Amino acid sequence: MMETLAILDAEEREQLLGIWNLIPVHDRQAMTQEDVLFVLDAMDDYLESIGLLEVDEKTGEVTYLDGDVDETEQLNYIIDAQKCRHSSSLTSSQIQIILDAELQYGISQGYYEEEE
């Protein structure tokens, strides 16, 4: 895991650790920070597949676009991606816990607005 953290920039590390710390301790025992990073990457893949994330091929800069995300579709996309992954076997419940922590983190950082 330290190798993975080493390749992240400071903002990415802060995000990963912020999300990790929002996951209840008893839930963290059955997963790793690598699992959280996998879910974040799969979320980006999903957003790119529905046109809500653009990557500048020259600079690598990522732009997130406004739009609605079907949370069930996103969860299913990540579950399918998990099935192809050999290093871990996250359950759908664990993926949902990570997604919930990411949402909570995003709201706290002003990335998302809290739904009423």
N, C-alpha and C positions, 0 to 999 in steps of 0.2 A: 504494500500500500504506500509506503514512503516513496517509492519510485513514481507512482502515479501522482502523488501530491507534488513532487518535485517538478513535474512538467507543467503544472498549472501555474498561471500567473497569480499575482496576489489577490486580485478580485475574485477569480475562480476559486481559490483556496478559501477565501472568506465566505463565499456563497456556500461551498460544500460543507464547511464546518458549521456555518449558521444553520443549515438545514439539518445536519447530523444532530446538532444539539437540541433541535425542536422535536426530534423523534424520542418518544418515551424510552427510558433506559431499558425497561424490560423487553421492548420491541427491538432495540439495537443489538441485543445479545445474539440474535439469530441472523444478523446481517453485518455487512462491512461498509466502510466508506466507499469502497470500490463499487458496491451495489448501488449506492446513492448516485455515484457518478455515472454508472451505466444507465440508470433511469433518467437522469438529466440529459444524457446524450440521446437516448431514445425519444425523449420528449421533443428535443430539437429536430430529430429526424422526422417525427410525426408532423411538427409544425411546418417543416420544409415541404413535406409531401402534400399538405393542403394549402400551400401558398402563403403561409403566415410568417415565414422566415426566409430571408434572402441572404446569400453569402456572396460577397464580392470576390470573384475568382482571382483577381490580381492582388488584393490586399488581405483577403481572408476575413475582412470585417463582416460581422453579422448584424443584420437589421431585422428586428422583430416588428411585424406589422399588426395593426389592430384588426381584430376579427373575433368571431365566436369560435370556441373550441367545444366540440362534443366530447364531454368528459368520458363517457362510456366508450366511444370510439377510440379515444386516446389511450384509455386503459387497455383495451383489447389489442391495440397496436403494440404497446409495450409488452404485454403478455406474449404476443406472438414473437417479438424480438427476443424475449427471454428464452423461449423454447430453442432458439438457435445458438444460445450462449452455452458454452461448455464449462465455464469456471464456477458457476453458481446456479442455484435453483431457487430463485425468489418465488414466493407464492403470490397469487393475485392480491391477497390481503396485505402482504409486505409492500408490494408495489403501491397499493393505495395509501398505505401509511406514509411512504416517501412522497407521493404526490400531494398528500394533505400537508406535510411539513413544508414542501416547496411552495405551496400556495400561501401558507401562513408566513413564510419568509418573504415571499414576493409582496404580500400586503404590507408587512412591516417596513419594507424598503421602498414602498411607493410604486412598485412595478404593476401592481394590480389594485383595483378598487374592490373594497369589501362589498359583497352582494347583500342587499337588504331583504 
